Amino acid sequence: MKLPQDTFPYSQDPRSQPVAHDFPDGGYVYVQDTNGIVMALPDSPHLHPKVLGGGKPALYAGDLTILDGAVADLTNLSGTFQFDDEEGLLQVAAQLRQQGLVVVPGAVRFFPPDGSRPVILE
């Protein structure tokens, strides 16, 4: 669990909601809350701290892309939280499946903190 690096208590964006199978195709920022639920907003700069709002901690965060109703890309890219463990990203993929989504093969990409090439985890 991590606190956001930007600790300003932003209000939660009213568009923030649990990721579900009926999300429209597109790019999203996501944050996994302390209950394990993956919440998301349409992608735009500096939205990670507004997904949960209030400077709340997260279990994990990054970005994801939904294409044809499935998760086509899932990463740990978040300047606000900067998660750097592969296992956490795999847990997000598992949670998204529990939330009713398909995660396509090759979609789960971990970006190492040293800036080296991303690693496909699944």
Sequence and secondary structure as in RCSB ss.txt:
>XXXX:A:sequence
MKLPQDTFPYSQDPRSQPVAHDFPDGGYVYVQDTNGIVMALPDSPHLHPKVLGGGKPALYAGDLTILDGAVADLT
NLSGTFQFDDEEGLLQVAAQLRQQGLVVVPGAVRFFPPDGSRPVILE
>XXXX:A:secstr
 B  SS       TT EE  TT  SEEEEEEE TTS EEEEE  TT HHHHH TT  BSEEEEEEEETTEEEEEE
   TTT    HHHHHHHHHHHHHTT  B TT EEE  TT    EE  
